[in-house]
Amino acid sequence: MLRWTVFALVSAGITAFVALLLINGMNDIFHGVGAVGWGLAVVVLLRLTALSIAGLGWRRIMGARPLKPAATYIGLRLLRESINCLLPVGQVGGDMIGGRLLARFGVPQARAAASILVDLLLQASTQGLFALIGLAVLWQLEGDSPLLRKIGSGLIIAVPALGGFFIAQRLGLFALVDRALREVARRRGGEGGIEAIDLQGALSGLYADPRSLVMAGCIHFLGWLLGTFEIFVVLHQLGKHPSLGEAMVLESLGQAVRSAAFAVPGALGVQEGGYILLGALFALSPRDALVVSLVKRLPDLVIGIPGLLIWQGMEAGFLRRRGILTEPRSKGAVDV
């Protein structure tokens, strides 16, 4: 059932994506992407910088004992993004894999898993703050409107979900996960790769250092802000003259739309429709809005494809070390 659901969502996303390109003139849109010129490289560099900042935010959650150098967290953060952007994993599968890889690099499993849960909460919270600021800027620029109220209502709906996630972490509900894992491990007698971990204890340890969490949140917020310059560069290269406020509105609310469409792999079609809707607020044509969306997708591919290949190479290396995957025999080799 899940497989067919994913297939249906992928199909719907691709159909909407292609339809929007065809309706608005695919050739003109790709010509517009080409017109961005050197701005394409700048957008990729800005995204790399933003993801590196997010990796530093993840590391800061660990407090005074990050256990691994910054390069480890930055590299794994890039892999997390690669998996989330290019695979149908609901935009969180990459984060779970990132936590598992961090544990394989020597960070205690419970601490690695807890850091992912806290990192996800901080990312979502700072993104929500970024969206609220974008909404306030939009109100200042355009005044009240039905669209403004709808976006505001959507953001308000997300608050209880974030609050519930935080409460679950702080009130010890993940102790139930620990208990379930211990029971499974007991029944399997330690077989099957199931390990009992003190996830709730690790979460409590991270929350015992609020200064580190505040610093991590500030770092994440800086990463969200950096995306504003992606929009600014693209529109500038298209001959537009946006203010930073307008670019912030497009980036913050565009990212909110993309996150809301987490069930659709890559938010295909949804992101494009969101930029068309938001771009209309600033007299941006559907063609230019789609150019912005496609250029914003470029880093997903430039960073994501090598990231997936590196991830698969890492997984193969882990399997070889465990003796599960063996090197292919050379031609003509014989057993002795």
Stockholm file with secondary structure:
# STOCKHOLM 1.0

chainA/1-336         MLRWTVFALVSAGITAFVALLLINGMNDIFHGVGAVGWGLAVVVLLRLTALSIAGLGWRRIMGARPLKPAATYIGLRLLRESINCLLPVGQVGGDMIGGRLLARFGVPQARAAASILVDLLLQASTQGLFALIGLAVLWQLEGDSPLLRKIGSGLIIAVPALGGFFIAQRLGLFALVDRALREVARRRGGEGGIEAIDLQGALSGLYADPRSLVMAGCIHFLGWLLGTFEIFVVLHQLGKHPSLGEAMVLESLGQAVRSAAFAVPGALGVQEGGYILLGALFALSPRDALVVSLVKRLPDLVIGIPGLLIWQGMEAGFLRRRGILTEPRSKGAVDV
#=GR chainA/1-336 SS CHHHHHHHHHHHHHHHHHHHHHHTCHHHHHHHHHHTTTHHHHHHHHHHHHHHHHHHHHHHHTTTCCCSCHHHHHHHHHHHHHHHHHSSSTTTHHHHHHHHHHHHTTSCHHHHHHHHHHHHHHHHHHHHHHHHHHHHHHHHHHCCCHHHHHHHHHHHHHHHHHHHHHHHHHTTTTHHHHHHHHHHHHHHTTCTTCCCCCHHHHHHHHHTCHHHHHHHHHHHHHHHHHHHHHHHHHHHHTTCCCCHHHHHHHHHHHHHHHHHTTTSGGGTTHHHHHHHHHHGGGTCCHHHHHHHHHHHHHHHHHHHHHHHHHHHHHHHHHHHHTTSSCCCCCTTCCCC
#=GC SS_cons         CHHHHHHHHHHHHHHHHHHHHHHTCHHHHHHHHHHTTTHHHHHHHHHHHHHHHHHHHHHHHTTTCCCSCHHHHHHHHHHHHHHHHHSSSTTTHHHHHHHHHHHHTTSCHHHHHHHHHHHHHHHHHHHHHHHHHHHHHHHHHHCCCHHHHHHHHHHHHHHHHHHHHHHHHHTTTTHHHHHHHHHHHHHHTTCTTCCCCCHHHHHHHHHTCHHHHHHHHHHHHHHHHHHHHHHHHHHHHTTCCCCHHHHHHHHHHHHHHHHHTTTSGGGTTHHHHHHHHHHGGGTCCHHHHHHHHHHHHHHHHHHHHHHHHHHHHHHHHHHHHTTSSCCCCCTTCCCC
//
